[in-house]
């Protein structure tokens, strides 16, 4: 057999594998999800994704140190309502806007830091993280129930060692609806 024929066969097989993988991905999308028990696992997307907000933690609940995503949540879920988030924000907890920088500039909850999954690209650790304690509550929002940016950011933060993460399912629209002040412009 000629070396040239072998190369053609190898390239043909690689091409078939790429096409098969692309077809499979088109019909079976997978995303990392924050699970109820605090583990990250690939979960096929289903019709229930982005359903009604899940119950979240009580703001004054104790914080165990078992490493779950939302250690103070009685239900084990990191997801909280806008009203629960407002209580935490009013108590001085850290608020993070996980949307794009353009969306942040157009309007964000006053006092929110900007941090997105893109800030972790290439294995980088965002400089902003040095200002947050690993055990402090971090309240994260994006554009609401149809947006996964806050959940994806929470996964990166958990992998970076942060233990008390809260994801606001109604996101920015829910917080604005509660009357939280909106600011515009670049992060400080």
N, C-alpha and C positions, 0 to 999 in steps of 0.2 A: 504494500500500500504506500502511496506517495505521501510525504509529509503535508503537501498542500491539501490533499483530500481529507486528512485527519483534521486539519485546522478548520476546514469548511464544516465538517460534522460537529466539531466542538462548538463553533459559533452558532450553528443551526439549533443545537440542543439548548444553548444558553438563551437564544432568542425565544424558543418555545417556553422555557421556564419563566422568562420575564413576562411574556404574554399571559401565561396561565396565572401567574401571581397577580397581575393587574386585573384580570377578570375576577379572580377570587376576591380581591380587595373591593372591587366595585359592588359585589353582592353581599359581602359579609364585612361591613366596616367594624373596626374595633377601636375603642378609645380607653384610655386609663380613666377610671372613675374612683372617687373617694367612696369607699364602701362603708356600710353601717358599722362594721366591726373594727374600723380603723386601718384596714390593710388596703394597699393599692393592687388592683388586679385588672387584667384586660377583661372587659365586659362587652359583649356584642350590644350594639345600640338596639333598642326596641321601641315599640310604640308608647311605652310609659315614660320614656326619658323626657325630662322637662315638664313633668306633671306638676301638680300643685306643690307648693313649698312643703318641705318635710319639717316636722317639729324640731326645734333646736334646744340648746341649753338654757338653763336658767342663769341669768347673769351672776347670781350670788352663789352658785353651786360650787362645792369644793373642787380643787384641781388635783386628781390623782396623778402619779408620775409613771403610768404604765406605757407611755409613748403612743397612745392612740391619737388620732388626729384632733378630736375635740374632747379632751379628757374630762371637761366639766359637764359634758352632755349626758343627761340621764339616759337618753335613748341610744347613745353611742354614735349619733349622727353629727357631722360637722355643720350641717345646714341649719340656718336660723332665719327667722322672719325679719322683715325690716324693723318692726317694733322692737324686737329683741336687740337688733343691731343698734338702734337709736339709744336704748338704755345703756349699752356698753360704751357707745360714743360719748354720751352725756357723762358717763363715769370716767372719761378720760382715756379709754382704751385706744390703741393704735388702729387707724383706718387706712386700708390700702386699696387704691383704684387699679384694677388689673386690666383695664381697657387699653386700647392703643394710645400712644402719646397724642395723636391728633384729637381723639375723643376727649382725653384729659384736658387738653388746652381749650377745647370748645366749652367745657363745663364739667366740674367735678365737685364733690362734696367738700366744702371748705375744711381745710386741715388734713385732707387725705394725701398720703404719699402716693407717688406713681411707681409701680413695679409690675412688670409683666413677664410672662414666660420667656419672651424673647431676650430678656436680660440675662437668662441662664444659658444662652446659646454658646456652643463650643466649649461647654463644661465650665464656663465662667461662674464666679460667685459675685453677684451684684454688690457693689460698695455699700449701698444703703443698708444691707443686712447687718453690718457691724454696729448699727445703732439700735437694733432690736435684741432683747434678751430671748434666749431659746424657749423660756417658759412663759413669756408674757402672751396674753391673748392678742391675736392679730385678726381683725375683722376685714374680710376681703369682699369686694363687690366688683361686678362688671355690668353688662347691659340687661340683666334680668334672666328670666327662666330659659330663654332661647340662647343664652350665651354660656360657653364653657370656660371662658378665660379665667374666671376666679377659681373654679375647681382645678383647672390645670396648674395655675400658680400655686394653689395649696399643695398639690402633689410635689412640686419642686421644693417648696418650703419645708414640707415634711421630710423629704430626702436630704435637706440641708440641716435637719435636726430640730426644727421648730415643732413644738408639741401641742400648742393650744390655738388651733386654727378654726375660724368660724367663717362660713361662706354664706353670704346674703343671697338667697335664691331670687328675690324680687329685684335685686341689684339697684343700680342708680335710679331707675324710675320709681321704685318703691321707697327709697330714701327721700327723694325729692317730694313725693306725695305726702310724706310725713312732715314736711316743712323744714327739713334740714337745709341750711344755707348753701348756695352754690357759688363757687368762685371760678374764674377763668384765668387762663395763662399757663406758663411753664411751671414745672416743679421748682421749688426753691432749693 
